[in-house]
Amino acid sequence: MSDPATVQVICRFEASPERVFDAWLDPALAGRFLFATPTGTMITVEIDPKVGGRFTFIEHRPEQGDIEHIGEYLVIERPRRLSFTFAVPEFSEAYTTVSFEITPAGAGCNLALTHEGVLPDYETQTAEGWTRILDALAKALGEAAD
């Protein structure tokens, strides 16, 4: 078996670093972009936004049933860094680590996301998944009031 891979995705946002960071810990916003798919319905969003706190997102997907995404926050440094463990028990018992750094860029910011421990067979789809999630975050922020 191959060694786990590291996936990196970078996205530019027109929103401030604070708004981008806070969206990850706000259940109302996070449920609109984090682990959400176009055909699914988010049925559970639980976030305990502190180091050692846990999160659970459960989305009902017509083709797969209820898919649970779980993890624990490792680092919360608003508005710059967030890191958490991550698992999707329906597909694997393994926990991976997701981290991101936000840097100011003009009136907006850049978010550089790193997902460590990805199974090599899932490297491409993981990168595509995070790209979709970050695109959905940009859309959610565009629709949200300041």
C-alpha positions as CSV (number, residue, x, y, z in Angstrom):
1,M,0.0,0.0,0.0
2,S,1.3,3.5,-0.9
3,D,2.0,6.1,1.7
4,P,-0.8,8.6,2.5
5,A,-0.8,11.7,0.3
6,T,-1.0,15.4,1.2
7,V,-3.5,17.5,-0.8
8,Q,-3.2,21.3,-1.1
9,V,-5.8,23.7,-2.4
10,I,-5.6,27.5,-2.5
11,C,-8.5,29.9,-3.0
12,R,-8.9,33.6,-3.1
13,F,-11.9,35.3,-1.4
14,E,-13.2,38.8,-1.7
15,A,-14.4,38.6,2.0
16,S,-12.2,39.6,4.9
17,P,-10.1,37.0,6.7
18,E,-12.4,37.2,9.7
19,R,-15.6,36.5,7.7
20,V,-13.9,33.5,5.9
21,F,-12.6,32.1,9.1
22,D,-15.8,32.6,11.1
23,A,-17.8,30.8,8.4
24,W,-16.1,27.5,9.3
25,L,-17.3,27.7,12.9
26,D,-20.8,29.1,12.3
27,P,-23.3,26.2,12.0
28,A,-25.7,28.3,9.8
29,L,-23.1,29.1,7.3
30,A,-20.9,25.9,7.6
31,G,-24.0,23.7,6.9
32,R,-24.3,25.5,3.5
33,F,-20.8,24.7,2.2
34,L,-18.9,22.3,4.4
35,F,-19.3,18.7,3.2
36,A,-22.5,19.7,1.3
37,T,-23.2,18.3,-2.1
38,P,-25.5,19.7,-4.8
39,T,-28.0,16.8,-4.5
40,G,-27.8,16.2,-0.7
41,T,-29.7,17.7,2.2
42,M,-27.8,18.6,5.3
43,I,-29.6,17.1,8.3
44,T,-27.2,17.7,11.2
45,V,-24.6,20.4,11.8
46,E,-23.0,20.4,15.3
47,I,-20.0,22.5,16.0
48,D,-18.2,23.0,19.4
49,P,-15.8,25.7,18.3
50,K,-12.9,25.3,20.8
51,V,-9.7,23.4,20.8
52,G,-10.7,19.8,21.7
53,G,-14.3,20.5,20.6
54,R,-15.8,18.2,18.0
55,F,-18.0,18.7,14.9
56,T,-20.5,16.5,13.2
57,F,-22.1,17.1,9.8
58,I,-24.6,14.5,8.5
59,E,-25.8,15.0,4.9
60,H,-28.5,12.8,3.4
61,R,-27.4,11.9,-0.2
62,P,-30.0,10.3,-2.4
63,E,-27.5,7.9,-3.9
64,Q,-25.7,7.0,-0.7
65,G,-27.9,7.6,2.3
66,D,-26.8,9.5,5.4
67,I,-23.1,10.4,5.3
68,E,-21.4,11.5,8.5
69,H,-18.3,13.8,8.6
70,I,-16.7,14.1,12.0
71,G,-13.6,15.6,13.6
72,E,-12.0,17.4,16.5
73,Y,-10.5,20.9,16.5
74,L,-6.7,21.0,17.0
75,V,-5.9,24.7,16.4
76,I,-8.2,27.7,16.4
77,E,-6.4,31.0,15.8
78,R,-8.9,33.5,14.5
79,P,-8.6,34.8,11.8
80,R,-5.5,33.0,10.6
81,R,-5.3,29.3,11.3
82,L,-7.7,26.4,11.8
83,S,-6.8,22.7,12.0
84,F,-8.9,19.7,12.7
85,T,-9.0,15.9,12.5
86,F,-11.4,14.6,9.9
87,A,-13.1,11.3,9.2
88,V,-16.0,9.9,7.2
89,P,-16.7,6.6,9.0
90,E,-18.9,5.2,6.2
91,F,-15.8,5.1,3.9
92,S,-12.9,4.7,6.3
93,E,-12.1,4.5,10.0
94,A,-9.0,6.5,9.5
95,Y,-8.7,10.1,10.7
96,T,-6.8,12.6,8.6
97,T,-5.8,16.2,9.4
98,V,-7.1,19.3,7.6
99,S,-5.5,22.7,8.3
100,F,-5.7,26.0,6.6
101,E,-3.9,29.4,6.8
102,I,-5.6,32.6,5.8
103,T,-3.5,35.6,4.7
104,P,-4.9,39.1,3.9
105,A,-4.8,40.0,0.2
106,G,-6.0,43.5,-0.6
107,A,-9.7,43.8,0.6
108,G,-10.0,40.0,0.7
109,C,-7.8,37.1,1.6
110,N,-6.2,33.9,0.4
111,L,-6.9,30.5,2.1
112,A,-4.3,27.7,1.7
113,L,-5.8,24.4,2.8
114,T,-3.7,21.3,3.4
115,H,-5.2,17.8,3.9
116,E,-2.7,15.3,5.3
117,G,-3.1,11.5,5.4
118,V,-5.2,11.2,2.3
119,L,-5.3,7.7,0.8
120,P,-3.5,7.8,-2.5
121,D,-6.5,6.4,-4.4
122,Y,-8.5,9.4,-3.2
123,E,-6.0,12.2,-3.8
124,T,-7.6,13.6,-7.0
125,Q,-11.2,13.4,-5.7
126,T,-10.1,14.9,-2.3
127,A,-8.6,17.9,-4.1
128,E,-11.7,18.3,-6.3
129,G,-13.9,18.0,-3.2
130,W,-12.1,20.7,-1.3
131,T,-12.2,22.9,-4.4
132,R,-16.0,22.5,-4.5
133,I,-16.2,23.2,-0.8
134,L,-14.2,26.4,-1.1
135,D,-16.2,27.5,-4.1
136,A,-19.4,26.9,-2.1
137,L,-17.9,28.9,0.8
138,A,-17.3,31.9,-1.6
139,K,-20.9,31.7,-2.7
140,A,-22.2,31.4,0.8
141,L,-20.2,34.5,1.9
142,G,-21.5,36.4,-1.2
143,E,-25.0,35.7,-0.1
144,A,-24.5,36.4,3.6
145,A,-24.9,39.9,5.1
146,D,-21.9,41.6,6.7
